[in-house]
Amino acid sequence: MIRRAVLLLLAALTAVLAVPAAVSAAPDEVVKVAVVRSPEQNGGRADSLAQIAQRTLGDPARAAEILDLNRSRPQSDGGALTDSGEVRPGWVLLLPADATGPDVRLGRIGSTAAADSTPLLTWKVAAALLGAVILALLSLLVIFRRRIVARLRRRRRAYADNARWHRQIQERMRTRAQLSAEFAADQNRPALAWQASAELTADQVEAYALRVDTGAVTAWVTADHTPRTPWLAEADGVWTRPVDADAGRPTRGDEVTPCLVRVGGDDNGTLFVDLTWLDGVLAIGGSAGVAIDVLANLMADLTRFRPDLPVLSVPGLGGQPPGLPQSALRLRSVTELRISDSGPETDDGMVRLAARRRSLTALAVIAETPSSDEAAHLLAACGPGSGQVAIVLGDLPGARWRWHAEADGKVRLPEIGVTATAPSR
């Protein structure tokens, strides 16, 4: 039966190839396109679908529409856009019809083929050809029906998975954009975090991270303390207390000045870290785009809550990191960071003596992972008791805190076992 079906199909194909095919003419189509920016054109950072959607459609969540229009379309360098959403400088991407803005250009795609005259077939030849094709296809359908059904099911599942992936991406983009807007408008939770931090500092308790929700404040503290009312020990090194509705940002005398910045949010509230207790280097590795978003958000909070703290910047190959305050002092290399003359201090992890408590004197931002020699200098300059801390874009062995940014917009903090959603820029 298989042989018969193959012979019928070959006969049908032979008849088809014997007749010149008619080609319909289609005029070139004028469409809207955008050219992917290079890092130099994009403020020192790589361009992305979300940024293109923001510039041309006014909504980063519409990046999925641009992905759908351009998936697998060959580009001039031989590459093509895939489900990862990664783009390269110089790629020309199709845009939805409502795209506007200075980045939107008009272009033509497709080509026009001249249409030859349709060959004249007698009705008998046409009927015989059509019958042969139908018979061959029916035979093949009977023979391979199980394979065809299985393939259709796999394709349907693939379409469903793809649609689900797009919905998840769009939902994550909306969540991160909404979180960014909430952070910009929220004044209550930062005040509650500052109040709790100052309250713990007054008892000489180091709270290096806090989470504030509508009903409670959670603090991650050093493990050699006993909580005082209203604080309760929820777990080893984790305290909680009810929210004080009358809390305001406290005045501080000779106590250590906190340096609270928001990392992100989740269903349990807004997560803060206090850079005062970093005693070293924070390295943000993983997804470069999300790591940049995390840094930009930390810098925004630093400008808002601690404008008095000097910021030092060491640019990378892509230029200055985004979001730095205008007053940031630019250094040529990591080796220009000052190393304290007071001598080395004992680094005893999260348990530190009260005598070593001090406010920050400077924060350094390093745009890329330093070399081994530079890393040694950086760790020495930002050691315990130096008053200096550093944030590095990229993973750095030996860093006190090593966060990992995920491509879905999450950031993991292994030091406290928490994962939060980072706001988008």
Salt bridges, closest charged atoms under 4 A:
ASP47 OD2 - ARG55 NH2 2.80
GLU65 OE1 - ARG62 NH2 2.93
ASP68 OD1 - ARG71 NH2 3.43
ASP68 OD1 - HIS166 NE2 3.15
ASP77 OD2 - ARG88 NH1 3.24
ASP83 OD1 - ARG71 NE 2.54
ASP98 OD2 - ARG62 NH1 2.88
ASP103 OD2 - ARG37 NH2 3.12
ASP103 OD2 - ARG55 NE 2.53
ASP161 OD1 - ARG164 NH1 2.65
GLU171 OE1 - ARG174 NH2 3.10
GLU199 OE2 - ARG241 NE 3.25
ASP203 OD1 - ARG228 NH1 3.36
GLU206 OE1 - ARG352 NH2 3.42
ASP224 OD1 - HIS225 NE2 3.32
ASP266 OD2 - ARG211 NH1 3.85
ASP279 OD2 - ARG352 NE 3.16
ASP279 OD2 - ARG356 NH2 3.48
ASP293 OD2 - ARG176 NH2 2.68
ASP293 OD1 - ARG425 NE 2.40
ASP301 OD1 - ARG262 NH2 2.88
ASP301 OD1 - ARG304 NH1 2.66
ASP308 OD1 - ARG306 NE 2.88
GLU336 OE2 - ARG332 NE 2.79
GLU345 OE1 - ARG356 NE 3.39
ASP347 OD1 - ARG400 NH2 2.61
ASP348 OD1 - ARG356 NH1 3.28
ASP395 OD2 - ARG402 NH2 2.70
GLU406 OE1 - HIS404 NE2 3.98
GLU406 OE2 - ARG412 NE 2.81
